[in-house]
Amino acid sequence: MPQDNVIKLIQPGFFDDQLTGILRNGARALLAKAVEAEVADFLDKHADLKTGDGQQRVVRHGHLPEREVMTGIGPVAVRQPRVRDREAAAADPGRIRFSPSILPPYMRRSKSIETLLPILYLKGIALAALLGNDAAGLSASAIGRLKDGWFDEHAAWQKRDLSAKRYVYIWADGIHLEARLEDEKQCILVLIGATPEGRKELVGFTDGARESAHDWRDLLLDLKRRGLDVPPRLVIADGALGFWKAAGEVWPKTREQRGWVHKTANVLAKLPKSQQPKAKRALQEVWMAETKAAAELAFEAFIESYALKYDKAADCLSKDRDTLLAFYDFPAEHWKHLRTTNPIESTFATVRHRMIRSKGCLSNRTALTMVFKLIEGAQKSWRRLDGHNQLPKLVLGVTFNNGIEVIAKPIDRQPATAAA
């Protein structure tokens, strides 16, 4: 559907039905109950406190003026209850203060709207068309101030100190955006890392060329200059990247793992369609094998079956044998995370979906900043790695074989024989 028609359909008043009113009224009622419950809980915690004359010290004190909070279903009006400490003056630093978490002071829009704003900016959709002409705090000047703030946040993030950081695994990929940039570099180079606690974090990203070892090297060296001195134990990426050359120079001792999703697609592309379903099952038998020895057998079986007639497919697989099977030397709980660049792919599937090819060009700075804001929002929902308790062992140098920790045998020390 053309964008103009989409905007027309979602303009306020176009669907002026009872359901929309019910939803908004329901949201207002739920929000009112939530803030009232939060105040009641705060008062209960301080119920034992009394003033000098025996009265309740912390009490309700009316409401703040009504204000509207912009949400995903439009503006919702709410009044925040007030709390008073009878025993202390307003300026007293020891006064008991109520700090609402549901509806913080001066909040004018929900967090979902905060995430939505850069998306709408990228799409070039009028905010008023989506959120209403009276959308509080969303005027053109307000959006301009937000955009300037996003630029500042991104600039600060790019210069952050990394000396206290360590990443056990790092995933790398080059993501092509649908939005056109101002020059030929229409690719964003992305690094996501796993901390020793199992949390995934955006480590670095910049504009560049996917196949350019120079651009990848610049990104990795920038991280190193800002304090990321300890290399990861394993890096995960797809095969056709200049990244591997750069990583080999900057992190020469780091193990490499090629992504199986892209490798499977590349191998199947070199086979006729009639052969692809069977070949796909044969490839799955390799990376789903429980041990490296079983994977090697399935690997050899594939090569043997296809090398004679489909040598290009067999060569495509065999040339990355070692780096396709590296994950067997790491904890089994992590295998599903290590066989693919999915942490990047899944995040950018959403980013790609939200960025369209605009009529004009985005500046590189604007595109990077908008993508940064989108990832920043997505990062809050990233799940920890399964088996995160195994990561500190990798940091300490513990080795794994077929996904299982190798327990070193104690040295059998024989007593020295006395000299005759």
Stockholm file with secondary structure:
# STOCKHOLM 1.0

chainA/1-420         MPQDNVIKLIQPGFFDDQLTGILRNGARALLAKAVEAEVADFLDKHADLKTGDGQQRVVRHGHLPEREVMTGIGPVAVRQPRVRDREAAAADPGRIRFSPSILPPYMRRSKSIETLLPILYLKGIALAALLGNDAAGLSASAIGRLKDGWFDEHAAWQKRDLSAKRYVYIWADGIHLEARLEDEKQCILVLIGATPEGRKELVGFTDGARESAHDWRDLLLDLKRRGLDVPPRLVIADGALGFWKAAGEVWPKTREQRGWVHKTANVLAKLPKSQQPKAKRALQEVWMAETKAAAELAFEAFIESYALKYDKAADCLSKDRDTLLAFYDFPAEHWKHLRTTNPIESTFATVRHRMIRSKGCLSNRTALTMVFKLIEGAQKSWRRLDGHNQLPKLVLGVTFNNGIEVIAKPIDRQPATAAA
#=GR chainA/1-420 SS CCHHHHHHHHSTTTTCCHHHHHHHHHHHHHHHHHHHHHHHHHHHHTTTCBCTTSCBSEEEEEECCCEEEEETTEEEEECCEEEEETTSCTTCTTCCCCCCSSSCTTCCBCHHHHHHHHHHHHHTCCHHHHHCTTCTTCSHHHHHHHHHHHHHHHHHHHTCCCTTCCCSEEEEEEEECSSCBSSSCCEEEEEEEECTTSCEEEEEEEEECTTCHHHHHHHHHHHHHTTCCSCCSEEEECSSCTHHHHHHHHSTTCEEEECHHHHHHHHHTTSCGGGHHHHHHHHHHHHTCSSHHHHHHHHHHHHHHHTTTCHHHHHHHHTTHHHHSGGGGSCGGGHHHHSSCHHHHHHHHHHHHHCCCCSSCBCHHHHHHHHHHHHHHHHTTCCCCTTGGGHHHHHTTCCEETTEECCCCCCCCCCCCCCC
#=GC SS_cons         CCHHHHHHHHSTTTTCCHHHHHHHHHHHHHHHHHHHHHHHHHHHHTTTCBCTTSCBSEEEEEECCCEEEEETTEEEEECCEEEEETTSCTTCTTCCCCCCSSSCTTCCBCHHHHHHHHHHHHHTCCHHHHHCTTCTTCSHHHHHHHHHHHHHHHHHHHTCCCTTCCCSEEEEEEEECSSCBSSSCCEEEEEEEECTTSCEEEEEEEEECTTCHHHHHHHHHHHHHTTCCSCCSEEEECSSCTHHHHHHHHSTTCEEEECHHHHHHHHHTTSCGGGHHHHHHHHHHHHTCSSHHHHHHHHHHHHHHHTTTCHHHHHHHHTTHHHHSGGGGSCGGGHHHHSSCHHHHHHHHHHHHHCCCCSSCBCHHHHHHHHHHHHHHHHTTCCCCTTGGGHHHHHTTCCEETTEECCCCCCCCCCCCCCC
//
